[in-house]
Amino acid sequence: MAGTIMSTYKVRLLQQLKANATLSAIQVSYADPGGAQRRESVYLGNIDTNDHVPESLSSGRRRRIESFTLEVFVEVSSKPTPQTCEARAVELANAVETVLADDPQLGNLSQLMWTQLRSMTMNTMEADAPVCSIRMLLDAKARLQ
């Protein structure tokens, strides 16, 4: 009986993101790259919520529905103005959303029913150089045996 697909989901999503034509030329990481972060990057963050509910109320072993939300971050510091920095970050975020829209089951990942973009937030700073960060929340739902 599978307890969760969180880890396999992140692995498969990372593979799908790296295969995307727009994202293949930039840094795409399983987790925050820290000091090794490049000027354009996409990385997976935390899973904030993981809920399990029984699919039905019957006796014996029950299938469960697992729902969770994964953070994905897009960061761009490669452009000369805040506007161009934001435009590039949105382009990369759109590529992430395209991966989900084109294949909401991530290549038929076992037990995954679907995944989709829930929301995005964008933050732009102007210090020494403009930096734009987009935080995306991806919802996933799986049927656990």
Secondary structure as UniProt FT lines:
FT   HELIX           6..19
FT   TURN            21..25
FT   STRAND          27..29
FT   HELIX           34..36
FT   STRAND          40..54
FT   STRAND          64..76
FT   HELIX           82..102
FT   TURN            104..108
FT   TURN            110..111
FT   STRAND          112..126
FT   STRAND          130..144
//
